[in-house]
């Protein structure tokens, strides 16, 4: 996951948990003028955060891109209220979907 996407998640209030279960948020530190994020959400945390609106995560075999769609009905078709995201990794696709689902 790149810095900009992780920062967008942080700014939108995406919660994380430490291994012991304690809730934390992204921690950003400045090391010699370079900002680093050292806690990222896992793929399972991102999917869980999307909740019941998470639909499909799949990879295009030809391009290698990952696609994520929310609100898929029982026939596998997207609903009118669907959100869609594409990225180079599954984590980035689901993170982008979470951001779309949580726009304020």
N, C-alpha and C positions, 0 to 999 in steps of 0.2 A: 504494500500500500504506500502510495506516495505521501509526502508531507502535506500538500494542499488538501487532499481528500481527508486525511486524518484530522487536520485542523478544522475542516468543515464539520466533521462529526463532533469534535470537541465543542465547537461553538454552538452546535445545535443541541448540546446536552446529552449526547450518547453516553450512557452509563457503562462502566466496566466493574468487574469484581476481581479482587485479588484472589490468589489460590485458596486462602482461608475463608472466602465468602464475603469479606468486607467490601462494601461498595466503594469504588474510587472512580475518579475521572482521569482523563488523559493528563499526564504530567509532562510539562514542557520545561526544558532546562536550556540555558544559554551557556555554551562552552566555547569560550574564546570567540564570540561573535557569531557562532553557528548554533542555530536552534535545533534541538533534537527532541523527538518524541520517543519515549521509551516504553510506553504501554500502548499496544494496539489491540483492537478487538479481534477475536478469532472468528473464523467463518461460522462456527456454530453459534457464537454470541450474536453475530449480525443477523443470522436467520431467525434466531429466537426473538430478537428485538423487533423484527418485522411482524411477528405474531401471526394471527390467522390470515392476514392479507398476503403472506408470502405464497407464491404460486409455483413457479418453475425456475430452476437454475440449470442451464445447459450450455454446452460448448459447441461452437460451429467447427466441424471437423476440417473444413476447407481453410478457414481463416485463422482458427485458433482463438477467436474472440469468445468471451463468456457473455451470456445473456441472462437476464433475470426479469421475471414478470410477476406482478402481483395480481390478485383477484382473478383466479382461473376457475371456471365453473367445472362441474363434474364431467363434462365432455372434453375437458382440456382446452376449451376455447376461452380467450380472454374476455372479460366483461367490459362494459362501457366505461367503468371507473378504473380501469387498469392503469398501472404505472409500469414503465419499461426502462431498463438500464442495460448498458453494454460497457464492457471494459476488457482489459488484458488479463485480469485475474478474477477468480470467483469472488474473492474478498472485496475487490473494488466494485464489482458489479452489484453485490448485495449491499455494500455501503452506499452506493449511489441510489439504489432503490430505497433504502431506509431514509435517506435524505429527502427523496421525492415524497415518500409517504408522510413525512413529518415536517413538511413546509409549514411555516407559520404565517 
